[in-house]
Amino acid sequence: MWLYDTLAIFRNIRRHRMLTRRRALALEPNLRAEGLRGAALYYDCFTDDARLTLETVLAAEEEGAITINYLELQDFVKEGGRLVGAYLRDRIGGSEFEVRARRVVNATGPWADRVRCLDDPAAKPCLRLTKGVHVVVTRERAGHTQAVVMHSPGDRRILFAIPWGAHSIIGTTDTDFAGEPDEAVPDGADVQYLLEAANWFFPAAKLRPADVVSSYAGLRPLVASDTEQNPSALSREEEVLESLSGLITLAGGKLTTYRWVAAEVVQLISKQLGVTARKRRGSFFSAERPLPGGRSIDPACMARELSSSDRYGLTPEQMNHLVTRYGSRTPEVVHLLRDDGELKQALVPGMPDIWAEAAFAVQKEMAVRSEDILFRRTHLALKEPRESSQVAGKIREKLNLTDDQR
């Protein structure tokens, strides 16, 4: 724990505290008491990975990048053995076209080897994919109040039970995956593994597969090793590869270093093109800029200010929800209510997500299908799957969306 605080340069919310058995059970009354000797209380970060990805794309747009959703790479354009562009297809409209570029970067995560094969069919795979699965259950059933670090009783792998509003996220697994990246889904063994761990630490939960509200899977594009290793022991470090034709591929890496790795790739391309990139204290200038929703704010203060000036009757829960999700961009969402007061209505009864978020997703966040809104801009489909399925048609009709993906 002291090492953890040190790595945070002692700038975390607070330093860790060691808890007695009694204090640990006071914080988590449903925690297994048998064998419990004590616990450590420490502070970590929780992120919405889909929104982090989106905010990164929006930041690129602010800097002049052209970003396009639902665009599929069909093939590369080569001249003299060098990449000079790509053939692309619009998966929504169906049109196909060619784009020219002086450099092409393959940053497609688990699809990186597939893209490398388009460039060179003989390319040796560089990735070892591992699958991570999470399950979502109601927090009332899970029975915890804090985020809890657990060791799987079977293989001792570290797992987490994380509060998510009225729900809990339990995960994650780490198993080898040999299929197509598009086909990664949770299976019964994944779900059972996570539920068994949660039930061991919280015996009163008695979670069964029928209690799972939803589950989802993701793939880690880890750099393959020459030696046989347990998936959890594989390095999360990145590797930048360049093919004979000039395709630059980013393999591996992790969320916490993605901007640093991006700067390294930009530096490589800048040298190749003879361009002097702007740097400050050894890092590219953009690395010091907050993402669009991350401007310096006090979330609680902003929520109070917006609530005091709110003329549209949003509840404190809804306002806090908006500030938590959109940060400094929250006023942009609230301002939509000036033109249409009905946008304050909940997308799903009992949930804080409102119609203004759906409209904002279409106008400002590149959403073009109802699932973009229900799965990725909000997470209603993971928290209330049945109700989300029922509201999907209303979203398509009201916001003039198409769910035809060709």
Buried (B, 14 or more C-beta within 10 A) or exposed (E): EEEBBEEBEEEBEEBBEEBEBEBBBEBBEBBBEEEBEEBEBBEEEEEBEBBBEBBBBBBBEEEEEEEEBBBEBEEBBEEEEEBBBBBBBBBBEEEEEEBEEEBBBBBBBBBBBBBBEBBEEEBEEBBBBBBBBBBBBBBEBBBBEBBBBBEBEEEEBEBBBBBBEEBBBBBBBBBEBEEEBEEBEBBEEBBEBBBEBBBBBBBEBEBEEEBBBBBBBBBBBBBBEEEEEEBEEBEEEBBBBEBEBBBBBBBBBEEEEBBEBBBBBBBBBBEEEEEEBEEEEEEBEBBEBEBBBBEEBEEEEBBBBBBEEBEBEBBEEBBBBBBBBBBBBBBBBBEBBEEEEEBBEBBBEEBBBBBBBBBBBBEBBBBBBBBBBBBBBBBBBBBBBEBBEEBBEEBBEBBEBEBEEE
